[in-house]
Amino acid sequence: MTTGVEQPPARAAAKRRPAVSTAERARMSDSETAQLLDLLNKSDTVELKGTVPAEAHVATIRGLPIDPIEAQIRQVFFFDTPDLALDKAGVVVRARRSQGGRGDTVVKLRPVQPDEMRAELRKLPNFNVEVDVLPGGFVCSASLKGRTTVDAVRDVANGRLKLSKLFTKDQRAFFAQHAPDGVALDGLAVLGPTFVLKLAFDADVARFGRAKVQRVVAELWLYPDGSRILELSLRCPTNQAFQVAAEARAYLGERGIDLAAVQQTKTRAALRFYAARLNSGAA
């Protein structure tokens, strides 16, 4: 009985060389640019993103048309083994609780090659192939999303509900096909929660010309030790990624916001932070 989920090519995705360049570099090489163009042509969506250095957080918030009290509150939970076996295999398992009673889940695989995803899988309404572009680098991922409730996510975090109950049949199959041998959903540790403040705002539409730009999103991730990550992101049609990236850089530059510093990915930072606490026995 088919579930519309691709069969694993001997877990090749976990061994494939990552299609992401070093974040410290300000510019991509010609070959990387060609690779990015190829990925954009084969993907469903593109998200442009960048993290702001901690010392510039306050100035960034003041320089953008946002009001912090309008932020949506979220709790983000990741699930992995204590030694981050899923992360090493390129698999991400996440659940979120959002203010207003909404919950959502995702099983994500990265990096991927879009043309290696089976047609049956790409036809699923909750499946998406997206290219994340950040200063100096990019990565293509495949995500299978689902919906749940805030209470169900909390029950999983508190050990009152099995983790597998949060995910759909297709999500569970997608996970099983790409997770390392011997790693099961219900055996994963809870990594989190991370409290997140999310704000969306309208940039100067005139700045982006004819580009179809959705709202710009600011997310502030707050960790128990007081550290934080501020990320700015926006989505646009894949065929407008380069134009929008240039205009976004100019828009932020006019406000004194520089995203050229070393980038931090929210997911990897959270995984490493909570895995370290888990392995050290911290509550």
ChimeraX commands (.cxc) that place a marker at each C-alpha (Angstrom):
marker #1 position 0.00,0.00,0.00 radius 0.5
marker #1 position 1.55,3.23,-1.13 radius 0.5
marker #1 position 1.79,6.31,1.06 radius 0.5
marker #1 position 3.08,8.66,-1.62 radius 0.5
marker #1 position 6.47,8.85,0.12 radius 0.5
marker #1 position 9.72,8.28,-1.74 radius 0.5
marker #1 position 11.75,5.15,-1.21 radius 0.5
marker #1 position 15.23,5.67,0.31 radius 0.5
marker #1 position 18.16,5.39,-2.15 radius 0.5
marker #1 position 20.26,3.49,0.41 radius 0.5
marker #1 position 20.12,6.60,2.60 radius 0.5
marker #1 position 22.21,8.45,0.02 radius 0.5
marker #1 position 20.81,11.77,1.17 radius 0.5
marker #1 position 22.57,11.39,4.49 radius 0.5
marker #1 position 25.92,10.90,2.73 radius 0.5
marker #1 position 25.52,13.47,-0.02 radius 0.5
marker #1 position 27.90,16.42,0.05 radius 0.5
marker #1 position 25.90,19.39,1.44 radius 0.5
marker #1 position 24.86,21.94,-1.18 radius 0.5
marker #1 position 25.68,24.83,1.11 radius 0.5
marker #1 position 28.66,27.12,0.96 radius 0.5
marker #1 position 30.64,28.43,3.90 radius 0.5
marker #1 position 28.62,31.09,5.67 radius 0.5
marker #1 position 31.62,33.26,6.32 radius 0.5
marker #1 position 32.07,34.03,2.64 radius 0.5
marker #1 position 30.27,37.16,1.49 radius 0.5
marker #1 position 29.92,36.04,-2.12 radius 0.5
marker #1 position 29.22,32.79,-3.92 radius 0.5
marker #1 position 31.48,31.47,-6.65 radius 0.5
marker #1 position 30.29,31.20,-10.25 radius 0.5
marker #1 position 29.80,27.45,-9.89 radius 0.5
marker #1 position 27.75,27.92,-6.72 radius 0.5
marker #1 position 25.62,30.55,-8.43 radius 0.5
marker #1 position 24.95,28.13,-11.28 radius 0.5
marker #1 position 24.06,25.42,-8.77 radius 0.5
marker #1 position 21.70,27.79,-6.98 radius 0.5
marker #1 position 19.98,28.71,-10.25 radius 0.5
marker #1 position 19.47,25.03,-11.03 radius 0.5
marker #1 position 17.97,24.39,-7.59 radius 0.5
marker #1 position 15.66,27.40,-7.87 radius 0.5
marker #1 position 14.34,26.18,-11.22 radius 0.5
marker #1 position 13.45,22.80,-9.68 radius 0.5
marker #1 position 12.10,23.94,-6.29 radius 0.5
marker #1 position 8.65,25.03,-5.12 radius 0.5
marker #1 position 9.64,28.02,-3.00 radius 0.5
marker #1 position 12.62,30.12,-1.92 radius 0.5
marker #1 position 13.24,31.85,1.41 radius 0.5
marker #1 position 15.86,34.57,1.80 radius 0.5
marker #1 position 17.14,34.81,5.35 radius 0.5
marker #1 position 19.93,36.11,7.50 radius 0.5
marker #1 position 20.79,36.40,11.18 radius 0.5
marker #1 position 21.71,39.68,12.86 radius 0.5
marker #1 position 24.74,39.87,15.20 radius 0.5
marker #1 position 23.70,40.01,18.87 radius 0.5
marker #1 position 25.22,43.44,19.40 radius 0.5
marker #1 position 22.95,44.82,16.66 radius 0.5
marker #1 position 19.64,43.36,17.85 radius 0.5
marker #1 position 18.32,46.49,19.55 radius 0.5
marker #1 position 19.32,48.78,16.69 radius 0.5
marker #1 position 17.76,46.40,14.18 radius 0.5
marker #1 position 14.44,46.28,15.98 radius 0.5
marker #1 position 14.40,50.06,16.25 radius 0.5
marker #1 position 15.27,50.44,12.58 radius 0.5
marker #1 position 12.40,48.32,11.29 radius 0.5
marker #1 position 8.66,49.18,11.21 radius 0.5
marker #1 position 7.73,46.71,13.93 radius 0.5
marker #1 position 6.18,46.89,17.38 radius 0.5
marker #1 position 7.50,44.19,19.74 radius 0.5
marker #1 position 4.24,43.95,21.71 radius 0.5
marker #1 position 2.52,42.68,18.56 radius 0.5
marker #1 position 4.77,39.62,18.38 radius 0.5
marker #1 position 3.27,36.14,18.27 radius 0.5
marker #1 position 4.62,33.85,20.99 radius 0.5
marker #1 position 5.77,30.38,19.98 radius 0.5
marker #1 position 7.37,27.37,21.62 radius 0.5
marker #1 position 9.60,25.30,19.35 radius 0.5
marker #1 position 10.53,21.70,20.17 radius 0.5
marker #1 position 13.06,19.62,18.28 radius 0.5
marker #1 position 13.44,15.87,18.67 radius 0.5
marker #1 position 16.68,13.96,18.19 radius 0.5
marker #1 position 18.99,11.52,19.94 radius 0.5
marker #1 position 21.38,12.84,22.62 radius 0.5
marker #1 position 24.26,12.56,20.12 radius 0.5
marker #1 position 22.18,14.26,17.37 radius 0.5
marker #1 position 22.09,11.25,15.06 radius 0.5
marker #1 position 19.24,12.76,13.04 radius 0.5
marker #1 position 21.05,16.05,12.54 radius 0.5
marker #1 position 24.10,14.18,11.29 radius 0.5
marker #1 position 21.87,12.31,8.82 radius 0.5
marker #1 position 20.23,15.51,7.59 radius 0.5
marker #1 position 16.85,14.81,9.21 radius 0.5
marker #1 position 14.95,17.37,11.28 radius 0.5
marker #1 position 11.90,16.59,13.43 radius 0.5
marker #1 position 10.09,19.60,14.91 radius 0.5
marker #1 position 6.83,20.54,16.62 radius 0.5
marker #1 position 5.59,24.03,17.51 radius 0.5
marker #1 position 3.01,25.53,19.81 radius 0.5
marker #1 position 1.78,28.95,18.71 radius 0.5
marker #1 position -0.19,31.59,20.52 radius 0.5
marker #1 position -3.84,31.24,19.56 radius 0.5
marker #1 position -4.15,27.48,19.95 radius 0.5
marker #1 position -2.38,26.28,16.81 radius 0.5
marker #1 position 0.17,23.52,16.63 radius 0.5
marker #1 position 2.19,22.20,13.71 radius 0.5
marker #1 position 4.78,19.56,12.94 radius 0.5
marker #1 position 7.37,18.92,10.26 radius 0.5
marker #1 position 9.75,16.21,9.16 radius 0.5
marker #1 position 12.48,17.78,7.06 radius 0.5
marker #1 position 15.31,16.36,5.00 radius 0.5
marker #1 position 18.32,18.42,3.92 radius 0.5
marker #1 position 20.20,18.78,1.74 radius 0.5
marker #1 position 18.22,17.31,-1.16 radius 0.5
marker #1 position 18.23,17.40,-4.92 radius 0.5
marker #1 position 14.69,18.33,-6.08 radius 0.5
marker #1 position 14.72,16.00,-9.08 radius 0.5
marker #1 position 15.44,13.05,-6.78 radius 0.5
marker #1 position 12.10,13.50,-5.01 radius 0.5
marker #1 position 9.47,11.12,-6.39 radius 0.5
marker #1 position 6.54,12.65,-8.24 radius 0.5
marker #1 position 4.04,11.02,-5.87 radius 0.5
marker #1 position 5.71,12.72,-2.95 radius 0.5
marker #1 position 5.79,16.15,-4.55 radius 0.5
marker #1 position 2.08,15.94,-5.26 radius 0.5
marker #1 position 1.24,15.72,-1.57 radius 0.5
marker #1 position -0.37,19.03,-0.49 radius 0.5
marker #1 position 1.80,19.34,2.64 radius 0.5
marker #1 position 5.09,18.56,0.90 radius 0.5
marker #1 position 7.42,21.35,-0.16 radius 0.5
marker #1 position 10.87,21.65,-1.68 radius 0.5
marker #1 position 12.45,24.95,-0.68 radius 0.5
marker #1 position 15.77,26.67,-1.15 radius 0.5
marker #1 position 17.02,28.67,1.83 radius 0.5
marker #1 position 19.40,31.41,0.72 radius 0.5
marker #1 position 21.54,33.22,3.28 radius 0.5
marker #1 position 24.55,35.51,2.94 radius 0.5
marker #1 position 27.22,33.48,1.18 radius 0.5
marker #1 position 25.37,30.18,1.08 radius 0.5
marker #1 position 22.26,28.14,0.34 radius 0.5
marker #1 position 20.70,24.77,1.06 radius 0.5
marker #1 position 17.75,22.93,-0.48 radius 0.5
marker #1 position 15.40,21.02,1.81 radius 0.5
marker #1 position 12.28,18.86,1.52 radius 0.5
marker #1 position 9.61,19.22,4.20 radius 0.5
marker #1 position 6.49,17.24,4.97 radius 0.5
marker #1 position 4.25,19.27,7.27 radius 0.5
marker #1 position 1.33,18.43,9.51 radius 0.5
marker #1 position -1.12,20.01,11.93 radius 0.5
marker #1 position -1.72,19.21,15.56 radius 0.5
marker #1 position -2.85,20.99,18.74 radius 0.5
marker #1 position -0.91,22.93,21.35 radius 0.5
marker #1 position -2.14,20.49,24.00 radius 0.5
marker #1 position -0.86,17.47,22.07 radius 0.5
marker #1 position 2.61,19.02,21.71 radius 0.5
marker #1 position 2.68,19.83,25.41 radius 0.5
marker #1 position 1.61,16.27,26.29 radius 0.5
marker #1 position 4.50,14.89,24.21 radius 0.5
marker #1 position 6.97,17.26,25.87 radius 0.5
marker #1 position 5.71,16.18,29.30 radius 0.5
marker #1 position 5.89,12.48,28.46 radius 0.5
marker #1 position 2.14,11.90,28.51 radius 0.5
marker #1 position 1.83,11.15,24.78 radius 0.5
marker #1 position 4.02,9.24,22.33 radius 0.5
marker #1 position 5.84,11.45,19.85 radius 0.5
marker #1 position 4.60,9.37,16.91 radius 0.5
marker #1 position 1.02,10.42,17.73 radius 0.5
marker #1 position 1.84,13.98,16.59 radius 0.5
marker #1 position 2.68,12.96,13.04 radius 0.5
marker #1 position 0.66,11.77,10.07 radius 0.5
marker #1 position 1.09,8.43,8.38 radius 0.5
marker #1 position 2.99,10.04,5.51 radius 0.5
marker #1 position 5.26,11.91,7.92 radius 0.5
marker #1 position 6.05,8.74,9.84 radius 0.5
marker #1 position 6.88,6.94,6.60 radius 0.5
marker #1 position 9.06,9.82,5.41 radius 0.5
marker #1 position 10.92,9.74,8.71 radius 0.5
marker #1 position 11.39,5.96,8.67 radius 0.5
marker #1 position 12.84,6.04,5.16 radius 0.5
marker #1 position 15.49,8.65,5.96 radius 0.5
marker #1 position 16.33,8.23,9.66 radius 0.5
marker #1 position 19.46,6.25,10.57 radius 0.5
marker #1 position 18.96,2.55,11.23 radius 0.5
marker #1 position 17.76,1.86,14.74 radius 0.5
marker #1 position 16.45,5.40,15.38 radius 0.5
marker #1 position 12.68,5.45,16.00 radius 0.5
marker #1 position 10.37,8.42,16.52 radius 0.5
marker #1 position 9.25,7.31,19.96 radius 0.5
marker #1 position 12.84,6.91,21.11 radius 0.5
marker #1 position 13.83,10.52,20.45 radius 0.5
marker #1 position 14.66,13.00,23.19 radius 0.5
marker #1 position 12.86,16.32,23.60 radius 0.5
marker #1 position 15.17,19.26,22.81 radius 0.5
marker #1 position 13.55,22.45,23.98 radius 0.5
marker #1 position 11.39,24.33,24.16 radius 0.5
marker #1 position 12.85,27.47,22.67 radius 0.5
marker #1 position 10.67,30.53,23.13 radius 0.5
marker #1 position 10.26,32.50,19.92 radius 0.5
marker #1 position 8.81,35.93,19.24 radius 0.5
marker #1 position 7.62,36.26,15.63 radius 0.5
marker #1 position 6.73,39.53,13.91 radius 0.5
marker #1 position 5.78,40.15,10.28 radius 0.5
marker #1 position 5.87,43.57,8.69 radius 0.5
marker #1 position 5.40,45.19,5.29 radius 0.5
marker #1 position 8.59,46.53,3.76 radius 0.5
marker #1 position 8.58,49.50,1.45 radius 0.5
marker #1 position 6.79,47.90,-1.51 radius 0.5
marker #1 position 8.18,50.53,-3.89 radius 0.5
marker #1 position 11.68,49.37,-3.00 radius 0.5
marker #1 position 11.05,45.94,-4.50 radius 0.5
marker #1 position 9.64,47.18,-7.80 radius 0.5
marker #1 position 7.58,44.53,-9.57 radius 0.5
marker #1 position 8.82,41.68,-7.42 radius 0.5
marker #1 position 6.09,39.78,-5.64 radius 0.5
marker #1 position 7.39,40.07,-2.10 radius 0.5
marker #1 position 5.48,38.70,0.83 radius 0.5
marker #1 position 5.81,40.22,4.26 radius 0.5
marker #1 position 9.20,40.31,5.93 radius 0.5
marker #1 position 9.41,38.15,9.05 radius 0.5
marker #1 position 11.52,38.82,12.14 radius 0.5
marker #1 position 12.02,35.96,14.60 radius 0.5
marker #1 position 13.78,36.30,17.94 radius 0.5
marker #1 position 14.79,32.96,19.45 radius 0.5
marker #1 position 15.37,33.12,23.22 radius 0.5
marker #1 position 17.44,30.50,25.04 radius 0.5
marker #1 position 17.41,29.67,28.76 radius 0.5
marker #1 position 20.96,30.94,29.25 radius 0.5
marker #1 position 20.02,34.42,27.99 radius 0.5
marker #1 position 21.50,34.04,24.50 radius 0.5
marker #1 position 19.35,34.83,21.48 radius 0.5
marker #1 position 19.23,34.67,17.69 radius 0.5
marker #1 position 17.46,37.28,15.58 radius 0.5
marker #1 position 16.63,36.22,12.04 radius 0.5
marker #1 position 15.08,38.24,9.22 radius 0.5
marker #1 position 13.50,36.38,6.31 radius 0.5
marker #1 position 11.15,36.76,3.36 radius 0.5
marker #1 position 9.74,34.55,0.65 radius 0.5
marker #1 position 9.36,35.39,-3.01 radius 0.5
marker #1 position 8.84,33.56,-6.35 radius 0.5
marker #1 position 11.84,31.43,-7.24 radius 0.5
marker #1 position 12.40,33.32,-10.49 radius 0.5
marker #1 position 12.77,36.61,-8.58 radius 0.5
marker #1 position 15.19,35.46,-5.89 radius 0.5
marker #1 position 18.23,37.38,-7.14 radius 0.5
marker #1 position 16.32,40.62,-7.69 radius 0.5
marker #1 position 14.62,40.46,-4.31 radius 0.5
marker #1 position 17.88,39.55,-2.54 radius 0.5
marker #1 position 19.56,42.65,-3.98 radius 0.5
marker #1 position 16.65,44.90,-3.08 radius 0.5
marker #1 position 16.38,43.42,0.42 radius 0.5
marker #1 position 20.08,44.02,1.00 radius 0.5
marker #1 position 19.67,47.65,-0.05 radius 0.5
marker #1 position 16.51,48.05,2.06 radius 0.5
marker #1 position 18.25,46.76,5.18 radius 0.5
marker #1 position 21.45,48.63,4.44 radius 0.5
marker #1 position 19.58,51.92,4.39 radius 0.5
marker #1 position 18.51,51.11,7.95 radius 0.5
marker #1 position 22.00,50.23,9.10 radius 0.5
marker #1 position 21.32,46.50,9.20 radius 0.5
marker #1 position 24.23,44.33,8.02 radius 0.5
marker #1 position 23.70,40.60,7.54 radius 0.5
marker #1 position 27.22,39.90,6.30 radius 0.5
marker #1 position 28.42,38.56,9.65 radius 0.5
marker #1 position 28.87,34.85,10.39 radius 0.5
marker #1 position 25.45,33.23,10.10 radius 0.5
marker #1 position 23.78,30.98,12.66 radius 0.5
marker #1 position 21.05,28.56,11.64 radius 0.5
marker #1 position 18.26,28.48,14.21 radius 0.5
marker #1 position 17.76,24.74,13.98 radius 0.5
marker #1 position 21.38,23.69,14.41 radius 0.5
marker #1 position 21.98,26.22,17.18 radius 0.5
marker #1 position 18.95,24.92,19.10 radius 0.5
marker #1 position 19.87,21.28,18.61 radius 0.5
marker #1 position 23.41,21.78,19.88 radius 0.5
marker #1 position 22.32,23.92,22.79 radius 0.5
marker #1 position 19.72,21.49,24.17 radius 0.5
marker #1 position 21.75,18.38,23.39 radius 0.5
marker #1 position 24.61,19.82,25.46 radius 0.5
marker #1 position 22.22,20.52,28.33 radius 0.5
marker #1 position 20.73,17.04,28.05 radius 0.5
marker #1 position 24.13,15.35,28.07 radius 0.5
marker #1 position 25.28,17.44,31.03 radius 0.5
marker #1 position 22.20,16.51,33.05 radius 0.5
marker #1 position 20.78,20.04,33.13 radius 0.5
marker #1 position 17.07,20.33,33.75 radius 0.5
marker link #1:1,2 radius 0.2
marker link #1:2,3 radius 0.2
marker link #1:3,4 radius 0.2
marker link #1:4,5 radius 0.2
marker link #1:5,6 radius 0.2
marker link #1:6,7 radius 0.2
marker link #1:7,8 radius 0.2
marker link #1:8,9 radius 0.2
marker link #1:9,10 radius 0.2
marker link #1:10,11 radius 0.2
marker link #1:11,12 radius 0.2
marker link #1:12,13 radius 0.2
marker link #1:13,14 radius 0.2
marker link #1:14,15 radius 0.2
marker link #1:15,16 radius 0.2
marker link #1:16,17 radius 0.2
marker link #1:17,18 radius 0.2
marker link #1:18,19 radius 0.2
marker link #1:19,20 radius 0.2
marker link #1:20,21 radius 0.2
marker link #1:21,22 radius 0.2
marker link #1:22,23 radius 0.2
marker link #1:23,24 radius 0.2
marker link #1:24,25 radius 0.2
marker link #1:25,26 radius 0.2
marker link #1:26,27 radius 0.2
marker link #1:27,28 radius 0.2
marker link #1:28,29 radius 0.2
marker link #1:29,30 radius 0.2
marker link #1:30,31 radius 0.2
marker link #1:31,32 radius 0.2
marker link #1:32,33 radius 0.2
marker link #1:33,34 radius 0.2
marker link #1:34,35 radius 0.2
marker link #1:35,36 radius 0.2
marker link #1:36,37 radius 0.2
marker link #1:37,38 radius 0.2
marker link #1:38,39 radius 0.2
marker link #1:39,40 radius 0.2
marker link #1:40,41 radius 0.2
marker link #1:41,42 radius 0.2
marker link #1:42,43 radius 0.2
marker link #1:43,44 radius 0.2
marker link #1:44,45 radius 0.2
marker link #1:45,46 radius 0.2
marker link #1:46,47 radius 0.2
marker link #1:47,48 radius 0.2
marker link #1:48,49 radius 0.2
marker link #1:49,50 radius 0.2
marker link #1:50,51 radius 0.2
marker link #1:51,52 radius 0.2
marker link #1:52,53 radius 0.2
marker link #1:53,54 radius 0.2
marker link #1:54,55 radius 0.2
marker link #1:55,56 radius 0.2
marker link #1:56,57 radius 0.2
marker link #1:57,58 radius 0.2
marker link #1:58,59 radius 0.2
marker link #1:59,60 radius 0.2
marker link #1:60,61 radius 0.2
marker link #1:61,62 radius 0.2
marker link #1:62,63 radius 0.2
marker link #1:63,64 radius 0.2
marker link #1:64,65 radius 0.2
marker link #1:65,66 radius 0.2
marker link #1:66,67 radius 0.2
marker link #1:67,68 radius 0.2
marker link #1:68,69 radius 0.2
marker link #1:69,70 radius 0.2
marker link #1:70,71 radius 0.2
marker link #1:71,72 radius 0.2
marker link #1:72,73 radius 0.2
marker link #1:73,74 radius 0.2
marker link #1:74,75 radius 0.2
marker link #1:75,76 radius 0.2
marker link #1:76,77 radius 0.2
marker link #1:77,78 radius 0.2
marker link #1:78,79 radius 0.2
marker link #1:79,80 radius 0.2
marker link #1:80,81 radius 0.2
marker link #1:81,82 radius 0.2
marker link #1:82,83 radius 0.2
marker link #1:83,84 radius 0.2
marker link #1:84,85 radius 0.2
marker link #1:85,86 radius 0.2
marker link #1:86,87 radius 0.2
marker link #1:87,88 radius 0.2
marker link #1:88,89 radius 0.2
marker link #1:89,90 radius 0.2
marker link #1:90,91 radius 0.2
marker link #1:91,92 radius 0.2
marker link #1:92,93 radius 0.2
marker link #1:93,94 radius 0.2
marker link #1:94,95 radius 0.2
marker link #1:95,96 radius 0.2
marker link #1:96,97 radius 0.2
marker link #1:97,98 radius 0.2
marker link #1:98,99 radius 0.2
marker link #1:99,100 radius 0.2
marker link #1:100,101 radius 0.2
marker link #1:101,102 radius 0.2
marker link #1:102,103 radius 0.2
marker link #1:103,104 radius 0.2
marker link #1:104,105 radius 0.2
marker link #1:105,106 radius 0.2
marker link #1:106,107 radius 0.2
marker link #1:107,108 radius 0.2
marker link #1:108,109 radius 0.2
marker link #1:109,110 radius 0.2
marker link #1:110,111 radius 0.2
marker link #1:111,112 radius 0.2
marker link #1:112,113 radius 0.2
marker link #1:113,114 radius 0.2
marker link #1:114,115 radius 0.2
marker link #1:115,116 radius 0.2
marker link #1:116,117 radius 0.2
marker link #1:117,118 radius 0.2
marker link #1:118,119 radius 0.2
marker link #1:119,120 radius 0.2
marker link #1:120,121 radius 0.2
marker link #1:121,122 radius 0.2
marker link #1:122,123 radius 0.2
marker link #1:123,124 radius 0.2
marker link #1:124,125 radius 0.2
marker link #1:125,126 radius 0.2
marker link #1:126,127 radius 0.2
marker link #1:127,128 radius 0.2
marker link #1:128,129 radius 0.2
marker link #1:129,130 radius 0.2
marker link #1:130,131 radius 0.2
marker link #1:131,132 radius 0.2
marker link #1:132,133 radius 0.2
marker link #1:133,134 radius 0.2
marker link #1:134,135 radius 0.2
marker link #1:135,136 radius 0.2
marker link #1:136,137 radius 0.2
marker link #1:137,138 radius 0.2
marker link #1:138,139 radius 0.2
marker link #1:139,140 radius 0.2
marker link #1:140,141 radius 0.2
marker link #1:141,142 radius 0.2
marker link #1:142,143 radius 0.2
marker link #1:143,144 radius 0.2
marker link #1:144,145 radius 0.2
marker link #1:145,146 radius 0.2
marker link #1:146,147 radius 0.2
marker link #1:147,148 radius 0.2
marker link #1:148,149 radius 0.2
marker link #1:149,150 radius 0.2
marker link #1:150,151 radius 0.2
marker link #1:151,152 radius 0.2
marker link #1:152,153 radius 0.2
marker link #1:153,154 radius 0.2
marker link #1:154,155 radius 0.2
marker link #1:155,156 radius 0.2
marker link #1:156,157 radius 0.2
marker link #1:157,158 radius 0.2
marker link #1:158,159 radius 0.2
marker link #1:159,160 radius 0.2
marker link #1:160,161 radius 0.2
marker link #1:161,162 radius 0.2
marker link #1:162,163 radius 0.2
marker link #1:163,164 radius 0.2
marker link #1:164,165 radius 0.2
marker link #1:165,166 radius 0.2
marker link #1:166,167 radius 0.2
marker link #1:167,168 radius 0.2
marker link #1:168,169 radius 0.2
marker link #1:169,170 radius 0.2
marker link #1:170,171 radius 0.2
marker link #1:171,172 radius 0.2
marker link #1:172,173 radius 0.2
marker link #1:173,174 radius 0.2
marker link #1:174,175 radius 0.2
marker link #1:175,176 radius 0.2
marker link #1:176,177 radius 0.2
marker link #1:177,178 radius 0.2
marker link #1:178,179 radius 0.2
marker link #1:179,180 radius 0.2
marker link #1:180,181 radius 0.2
marker link #1:181,182 radius 0.2
marker link #1:182,183 radius 0.2
marker link #1:183,184 radius 0.2
marker link #1:184,185 radius 0.2
marker link #1:185,186 radius 0.2
marker link #1:186,187 radius 0.2
marker link #1:187,188 radius 0.2
marker link #1:188,189 radius 0.2
marker link #1:189,190 radius 0.2
marker link #1:190,191 radius 0.2
marker link #1:191,192 radius 0.2
marker link #1:192,193 radius 0.2
marker link #1:193,194 radius 0.2
marker link #1:194,195 radius 0.2
marker link #1:195,196 radius 0.2
marker link #1:196,197 radius 0.2
marker link #1:197,198 radius 0.2
marker link #1:198,199 radius 0.2
marker link #1:199,200 radius 0.2
marker link #1:200,201 radius 0.2
marker link #1:201,202 radius 0.2
marker link #1:202,203 radius 0.2
marker link #1:203,204 radius 0.2
marker link #1:204,205 radius 0.2
marker link #1:205,206 radius 0.2
marker link #1:206,207 radius 0.2
marker link #1:207,208 radius 0.2
marker link #1:208,209 radius 0.2
marker link #1:209,210 radius 0.2
marker link #1:210,211 radius 0.2
marker link #1:211,212 radius 0.2
marker link #1:212,213 radius 0.2
marker link #1:213,214 radius 0.2
marker link #1:214,215 radius 0.2
marker link #1:215,216 radius 0.2
marker link #1:216,217 radius 0.2
marker link #1:217,218 radius 0.2
marker link #1:218,219 radius 0.2
marker link #1:219,220 radius 0.2
marker link #1:220,221 radius 0.2
marker link #1:221,222 radius 0.2
marker link #1:222,223 radius 0.2
marker link #1:223,224 radius 0.2
marker link #1:224,225 radius 0.2
marker link #1:225,226 radius 0.2
marker link #1:226,227 radius 0.2
marker link #1:227,228 radius 0.2
marker link #1:228,229 radius 0.2
marker link #1:229,230 radius 0.2
marker link #1:230,231 radius 0.2
marker link #1:231,232 radius 0.2
marker link #1:232,233 radius 0.2
marker link #1:233,234 radius 0.2
marker link #1:234,235 radius 0.2
marker link #1:235,236 radius 0.2
marker link #1:236,237 radius 0.2
marker link #1:237,238 radius 0.2
marker link #1:238,239 radius 0.2
marker link #1:239,240 radius 0.2
marker link #1:240,241 radius 0.2
marker link #1:241,242 radius 0.2
marker link #1:242,243 radius 0.2
marker link #1:243,244 radius 0.2
marker link #1:244,245 radius 0.2
marker link #1:245,246 radius 0.2
marker link #1:246,247 radius 0.2
marker link #1:247,248 radius 0.2
marker link #1:248,249 radius 0.2
marker link #1:249,250 radius 0.2
marker link #1:250,251 radius 0.2
marker link #1:251,252 radius 0.2
marker link #1:252,253 radius 0.2
marker link #1:253,254 radius 0.2
marker link #1:254,255 radius 0.2
marker link #1:255,256 radius 0.2
marker link #1:256,257 radius 0.2
marker link #1:257,258 radius 0.2
marker link #1:258,259 radius 0.2
marker link #1:259,260 radius 0.2
marker link #1:260,261 radius 0.2
marker link #1:261,262 radius 0.2
marker link #1:262,263 radius 0.2
marker link #1:263,264 radius 0.2
marker link #1:264,265 radius 0.2
marker link #1:265,266 radius 0.2
marker link #1:266,267 radius 0.2
marker link #1:267,268 radius 0.2
marker link #1:268,269 radius 0.2
marker link #1:269,270 radius 0.2
marker link #1:270,271 radius 0.2
marker link #1:271,272 radius 0.2
marker link #1:272,273 radius 0.2
marker link #1:273,274 radius 0.2
marker link #1:274,275 radius 0.2
marker link #1:275,276 radius 0.2
marker link #1:276,277 radius 0.2
marker link #1:277,278 radius 0.2
marker link #1:278,279 radius 0.2
marker link #1:279,280 radius 0.2
marker link #1:280,281 radius 0.2
marker link #1:281,282 radius 0.2
marker link #1:282,283 radius 0.2
view
